[in-house]
Amino acid sequence: VDRVEAGKPGGGQVVAIDINPWDVVPNATCMTLDFLDDRAPDALKNALAGKADAVLSDMAGPTTGHGPTDHLRIMGLAEAAWMFAAEVLAPGGVFLCKVFQGGTEGDLLKQIKGRFDTIRHAKPPASRKDSAELYLLAMGFKG
């Protein structure tokens, strides 16, 4: 994949991973790999070849229908995304991840609270009103 020169209008670099097969995105490095696979973090870091301005995670495992179990699973993925983001984010960077309301999201919030200038929660219009899904948005990574 050709890299686009960062800093130019329309420029930048996108590195993405998904556990399921997916269509290639033009001008992006696309990997089909489980993020929890031991090879995934290094594969992503090698593709980045430097620091990231943003880490976005929309990870969610298959739901069981048992709310507490589903909550713990998605929070485990969110925490794994945060650990990766803490390693690769550039100062001033942004971290966005999907979380479920249910109790343990406060633990993740405690981990990142002092590391960013601003933290917000957002519920996109596409999310069902009765869903526990929301997104944690952290801006201004302090390093």
Secondary structure per residue as TSV (DSSP state, phi and psi in degrees):
chain	resnum	aa	ss	phi	psi
A	1	V	-	360.0	131.0
A	2	D	-	-70.0	137.4
A	3	R	-	-84.5	147.3
A	4	V	-	-99.9	139.6
A	5	E	-	-68.6	121.4
A	6	A	T	-65.5	147.7
A	7	G	T	91.3	-13.6
A	8	K	S	-90.3	149.1
A	9	P	T	-54.3	129.8
A	10	G	T	77.6	2.3
A	11	G	-	-88.0	-173.0
A	12	G	-	119.5	-176.7
A	13	Q	-	-135.5	136.0
A	14	V	E	-119.3	126.0
A	15	V	E	-122.4	126.3
A	16	A	E	-135.7	152.2
A	17	I	E	-138.4	143.1
A	18	D	E	-147.5	145.6
A	19	I	S	-71.9	-27.4
A	20	N	S	-97.3	149.1
A	21	P	-	-58.4	144.5
A	22	W	-	-152.7	163.0
A	23	D	-	-72.1	143.0
A	24	V	-	-65.8	140.8
A	25	V	-	-101.1	124.3
A	26	P	T	-55.3	140.4
A	27	N	T	61.4	25.9
A	28	A	E	-130.7	152.2
A	29	T	E	-93.2	113.2
A	30	C	E	-113.5	127.4
A	31	M	E	-121.0	139.9
A	32	T	E	-105.4	103.9
A	33	L	S	-165.2	146.0
A	34	D	-	-71.6	125.6
A	35	F	T	-58.6	-28.4
A	36	L	T	-83.9	-5.3
A	37	D	S	-64.7	137.5
A	38	D	T	-56.5	-24.8
A	39	R	T	-80.7	-19.6
A	40	A	H	-62.9	-50.4
A	41	P	H	-57.8	-43.7
A	42	D	H	-67.9	-37.0
A	43	A	H	-61.5	-43.1
A	44	L	H	-66.3	-44.7
A	45	K	H	-62.2	-41.4
A	46	N	H	-63.8	-39.2
A	47	A	H	-68.8	-35.0
A	48	L	H	-68.6	-40.3
A	49	A	T	52.6	42.7
A	50	G	S	152.9	-165.8
A	51	K	-	-82.3	158.6
A	52	A	E	-108.8	143.5
A	53	D	E	-81.9	-23.4
A	54	A	E	-151.9	143.1
A	55	V	E	-124.5	122.1
A	56	L	E	-118.2	131.5
A	57	S	E	-129.9	123.2
A	58	D	-	-116.3	24.9
A	59	M	-	-67.9	140.2
A	60	A	-	-158.7	130.7
A	61	G	-	-80.0	171.5
A	62	P	-	-60.9	136.4
A	63	T	-	-82.6	150.9
A	64	T	-	-99.8	-16.9
A	65	G	S	91.6	-9.4
A	66	H	-	-97.8	104.3
A	67	G	H	-48.8	-51.6
A	68	P	H	-61.1	-38.9
A	69	T	H	-66.6	-46.8
A	70	D	H	-61.3	-39.2
A	71	H	H	-61.6	-48.1
A	72	L	H	-63.2	-37.5
A	73	R	H	-64.6	-47.6
A	74	I	H	-69.9	-32.7
A	75	M	H	-70.2	-32.8
A	76	G	H	-61.8	-41.0
A	77	L	H	-67.2	-41.0
A	78	A	H	-63.5	-40.1
A	79	E	H	-67.6	-37.6
A	80	A	H	-64.0	-40.8
A	81	A	H	-63.2	-41.0
A	82	W	H	-64.2	-43.3
A	83	M	H	-60.3	-39.4
A	84	F	H	-66.4	-46.8
A	85	A	H	-59.1	-40.4
A	86	A	H	-60.8	-27.5
A	87	E	H	-82.9	-33.0
A	88	V	H	-109.9	-13.8
A	89	L	E	-69.8	139.0
A	90	A	E	-81.8	154.9
A	91	P	E	-53.1	136.8
A	92	G	E	87.7	-3.6
A	93	G	E	-68.4	172.1
A	94	V	E	-122.3	140.4
A	95	F	E	-125.8	126.5
A	96	L	E	-129.2	127.1
A	97	C	E	-146.0	151.4
A	98	K	E	-77.7	135.9
A	99	V	E	-135.0	164.1
A	100	F	E	-115.2	137.2
A	101	Q	-	-70.2	138.3
A	102	G	S	167.5	4.5
A	103	G	S	124.6	-52.4
A	104	T	T	-84.6	-6.5
A	105	E	H	-63.4	-22.7
A	106	G	H	-65.0	-31.0
A	107	D	H	-64.9	-42.7
A	108	L	H	-64.7	-42.6
A	109	L	H	-59.0	-41.5
A	110	K	H	-61.5	-38.7
A	111	Q	H	-64.2	-36.1
A	112	I	H	-102.7	-12.4
A	113	K	G	-51.8	-48.5
A	114	G	G	-81.2	-1.7
A	115	R	G	-97.1	-5.2
A	116	F	E	-133.1	154.4
A	117	D	E	-71.5	-40.1
A	118	T	E	-137.5	136.7
A	119	I	E	-131.3	132.3
A	120	R	E	-136.8	161.5
A	121	H	E	-113.8	143.8
A	122	A	E	-138.4	140.9
A	123	K	-	-119.1	108.0
A	124	P	-	-66.4	151.8
A	125	P	T	-57.8	-27.7
A	126	A	T	-73.1	-15.5
A	127	S	S	-79.7	133.9
A	128	R	-	-60.4	143.3
A	129	K	T	-59.5	-34.5
A	130	D	T	-86.3	-0.4
A	131	S	-	-78.9	144.3
A	132	A	-	-80.7	-1.4
A	133	E	E	-70.5	135.7
A	134	L	E	-154.6	172.9
A	135	Y	E	-118.0	139.8
A	136	L	E	-97.3	124.0
A	137	L	E	-117.3	117.4
A	138	A	E	-117.4	125.6
A	139	M	E	-123.9	145.7
A	140	G	E	81.8	56.1
A	141	F	E	-58.9	131.8
A	142	K	-	-91.2	-5.7
A	143	G	-	87.2	360.0
